[in-house]
Amino acid sequence: MNNSIKQTQLILLMVLVIAGGKFLSLPGLMAQFAGRDSWISMTLLFVIDLVCLCFVLWAIKLNKGKQLNEILTDTLSPVGAKIIFAIYAVFFILRIMGGLIDTMDLVLSSLSVVTNWIAFIVPMLIVIGFNVLKGARNVGRLAQIFFFFIFISVLLILFLSYKHADFSNLQPYVADGFGVVAKGALNASFWFSDCVFLVFLMGSVTTNKLFGIKISGAFVFGAILTVMLDIVFLSLFGMLAQYSTSALAKVSGFNLTSSSYGRLDWIFVVIWLSSIVIKSILFLWAATMSISYIFNVKSKKGYAIIYGVICLAFIVMPLILPLETFIDDFICQGVGKYFFFSVQYLIPLLLPLLTYLSNKKSKPQSLQEDCDCNQNADCMQRMEGAATRGNGQIEGSGNCLCKDGAPSDARLCESNGKQDDKKGLFNRVKRLWKKITAKKA
Amino acid sequence: MEKNNGKKSVTKKYLKYAFIFLLVAVAFWIVSGYVKSELADRAVVLGIGIDYQEEVFEVTAEVISPGQSTEGGSQVQSKLLVGRGETVPLAIQDIYQTSGKNPSLGQTGFILLGEGMKQQDLRQVLSYFVFSDAFKDGVTVAMCDGTARKIFETTSPLDNMISYALQSIIQQSGQKTNSISNFLQNFIEKQMMPSETSFLSEVRFVKELVPESDKGESDTKTLGVYDCAQINIFKNGKYTGTLSKDETRGFIMMDENMSYDNFVVEDAEGDLNIKGKISIGIASKDAGMDVKMQDGKPTVKFSTQIKLRKMKTDVSGNVMDYLPKTPDEVSGYIKDNVKKQVKELVNAAIEKCVEIDCDYFEIANKMFKTYGNKWKDYQKENPDYLQKTQFSVEIKIID
């Protein structure tokens, strides 16, 4: 799997993942709990998510090329790490399962396609699987291709509905007390914390100075877009919002009342649905990674087997279990949600500390402090004896060189960079030449 | 060694074929999971008429029927399908059963309720449509005099599809005439808000306004026009009364949306400074309602600003705001006269609202939005709050 992902791709993914899938049954569900104030509950959850995201970004900044499984294994013991990954896997699978069941409802009601679960999910799983096995980089590319179209269709749905919306339907604000708003947020919390996928990209993302601001900005933009859509939905449907099963079908169906124009809204719905597919790919990739960490799987074949097992669960579980009722009653309104709090909120909030402790644990092998360079003790990040991982990162340790070409006194260091790890004959010769000149000096 | 390699390549080859076979099998399996839904098996419904007679619902569906015109080209016409049942869903199912065509309601743009539906709780009947994701919530809903089926059996001189004709009269040209429309979602939602009241336009078929010479053109349907200038009021889903034409005009005058109306002023000076009956139209309107609780009593102040123009062929309320300011065309006498007429119309609508105890001005909704639960408690203690409400009307005529 190629999991290295560009910053631009990550930004687009963040916007799509935050907004994608949140316009199916969620607005109606939240309206059931918090009525016309459900948009405040949604905002509250986004604020909490933003705080968690800031902690994750902090951890990414502190991280020295380690992946999540290494950090958790270093700090929470291998068993602890495996438990966390098991919860993550269940969380991602249930999120996507619930989302795809809602998507099927939307497709059936808006496109008048009469089909069953298997005929709907199998083609979806094939598309998702192909992308999952290609790795996170592929999802990033998909986000780049589809973002513009999805964004335009969301805007069109928003603006077409805007003229019919009666925003006074949101008044009076918090009339039934903040407790109702908080309860609404608590019961819908399972459908949030989308940014946790970022923790699985630790060690695969290249960061720069503005990385944190850009990612947080993308999150805020996606959150604003989602809250705006929810506000338009509540303004349009007022007291009836709580009875809706699919907000998107309702809002888009509302737009064009004159039958002489046909159902142009269906085109927007179909385009918008691709954001759910992108989100499914990303979350199922994260689920596959979680399970691969549990069973220590590193080969492509292994990933394919894990994904196959997940597919089986996707096909069979909704047929033998009342999954929607389970998610609604046990997770959203029951105690199940507290079980997932550990991966939704606790791990992201603790991640900077865990990363710090993990870094500390491997400090003797640290790059900066062992090198005795004249300038900043900054090493050339290519060493003798260092092996290259599949994702292009350098693993292990070897002799290090200073940036200015001078040899370092230190003998061991660990690398987290990639600039000198380029393949190809030319780069290898260049590295060799550098090494020779450094030795001569 | 070579033998082994040969065996391996043969196995690989078979594996390839097996994989292709598996793919084809899976594709067949998936496709068989989709239920065939041919266009020819469907009846695309443009409008629905619902009647209730002798404890049975009768649904009349106007469906598209492609056919050939006499000139050789294709022509889209509409046909009627009728179904009966104990409930509306059963009546629609009956259409499927008796015609063999599946009524496709995704394109429906109009619902017409017959007079018999006045006995029904419309919240319950219409919830079948409003809670369905495939049905458009913005469809125009109206009620008619007599049965909906009879209206569907008529046709207008310009539009042979009744659903389009009524949609265009009630909904689309509503801003340029003095008729008002309501749509499905708004009707149901308003019944569930503190005012518990909403309205539906009343459709009356007028045969007399079509010249005799035109009537021969339509062979099966009766030719006529439709008068939609009155509204029916519903409280808690039940019919409570019909506003007269003037009361309806007064109600529309206070509606925040743009609407058009015209007035006749006697003994006014026309364009040629000759006195006589002249027609004045509304060029633009800005209406609103202020609600307050004063001394423990609700007070409501209706205010509207109206821009008037003498009626000419190019007077259209919609575009006047974008035109350059024209010199004052109406005299003080005309303004005062129109002001008086508007006040009378609005007062008539207010009086009717108090008389039938139906809050179609949505005073309780606005009070709730302003005062929250305080108003809810007041409304609970004073269900006859309309009797206690103090109304005032302010009309401003602007240039």
HADDOCK unambig.tbl for C-alpha pairs under 7 A between the chains (distance, minus, plus):
assign (segid A and resid 109 and name CA) (segid B and resid 133 and name CA) 5.77 0.50 0.50
assign (segid A and resid 109 and name CA) (segid B and resid 134 and name CA) 4.75 0.50 0.50
assign (segid A and resid 110 and name CA) (segid B and resid 134 and name CA) 5.39 0.50 0.50
assign (segid A and resid 114 and name CA) (segid B and resid 34 and name CA) 5.98 0.50 0.50
assign (segid A and resid 114 and name CA) (segid B and resid 35 and name CA) 5.33 0.50 0.50
assign (segid A and resid 115 and name CA) (segid B and resid 33 and name CA) 5.75 0.50 0.50
assign (segid A and resid 115 and name CA) (segid B and resid 34 and name CA) 4.45 0.50 0.50
assign (segid A and resid 115 and name CA) (segid B and resid 35 and name CA) 5.80 0.50 0.50
assign (segid A and resid 116 and name CA) (segid B and resid 33 and name CA) 6.11 0.50 0.50
assign (segid A and resid 119 and name CA) (segid B and resid 30 and name CA) 4.67 0.50 0.50
assign (segid A and resid 119 and name CA) (segid B and resid 33 and name CA) 5.16 0.50 0.50
assign (segid A and resid 119 and name CA) (segid B and resid 34 and name CA) 6.80 0.50 0.50
assign (segid A and resid 171 and name CA) (segid B and resid 369 and name CA) 4.95 0.50 0.50
assign (segid A and resid 172 and name CA) (segid B and resid 369 and name CA) 4.76 0.50 0.50
assign (segid A and resid 172 and name CA) (segid B and resid 370 and name CA) 6.53 0.50 0.50
assign (segid A and resid 172 and name CA) (segid B and resid 372 and name CA) 5.48 0.50 0.50
assign (segid A and resid 175 and name CA) (segid B and resid 372 and name CA) 5.94 0.50 0.50
assign (segid A and resid 175 and name CA) (segid B and resid 373 and name CA) 6.60 0.50 0.50
assign (segid A and resid 238 and name CA) (segid B and resid 189 and name CA) 6.97 0.50 0.50
assign (segid A and resid 239 and name CA) (segid B and resid 189 and name CA) 6.10 0.50 0.50
assign (segid A and resid 239 and name CA) (segid B and resid 192 and name CA) 6.86 0.50 0.50
assign (segid A and resid 240 and name CA) (segid B and resid 189 and name CA) 6.13 0.50 0.50
assign (segid A and resid 243 and name CA) (segid B and resid 131 and name CA) 6.98 0.50 0.50
assign (segid A and resid 244 and name CA) (segid B and resid 131 and name CA) 6.69 0.50 0.50
assign (segid A and resid 246 and name CA) (segid B and resid 133 and name CA) 6.92 0.50 0.50
assign (segid A and resid 249 and name CA) (segid B and resid 133 and name CA) 5.88 0.50 0.50
assign (segid A and resid 250 and name CA) (segid B and resid 133 and name CA) 5.87 0.50 0.50
assign (segid A and resid 253 and name CA) (segid B and resid 136 and name CA) 4.93 0.50 0.50
assign (segid A and resid 253 and name CA) (segid B and resid 137 and name CA) 6.73 0.50 0.50
assign (segid A and resid 254 and name CA) (segid B and resid 136 and name CA) 5.63 0.50 0.50
assign (segid A and resid 254 and name CA) (segid B and resid 137 and name CA) 5.37 0.50 0.50
assign (segid A and resid 254 and name CA) (segid B and resid 138 and name CA) 5.12 0.50 0.50
assign (segid A and resid 257 and name CA) (segid B and resid 109 and name CA) 6.16 0.50 0.50
assign (segid A and resid 257 and name CA) (segid B and resid 136 and name CA) 6.88 0.50 0.50
assign (segid A and resid 257 and name CA) (segid B and resid 138 and name CA) 5.19 0.50 0.50
assign (segid A and resid 257 and name CA) (segid B and resid 139 and name CA) 5.63 0.50 0.50
assign (segid A and resid 258 and name CA) (segid B and resid 109 and name CA) 5.98 0.50 0.50
assign (segid A and resid 259 and name CA) (segid B and resid 107 and name CA) 5.67 0.50 0.50
assign (segid A and resid 259 and name CA) (segid B and resid 108 and name CA) 6.66 0.50 0.50
assign (segid A and resid 259 and name CA) (segid B and resid 109 and name CA) 5.56 0.50 0.50
assign (segid A and resid 262 and name CA) (segid B and resid 107 and name CA) 6.75 0.50 0.50
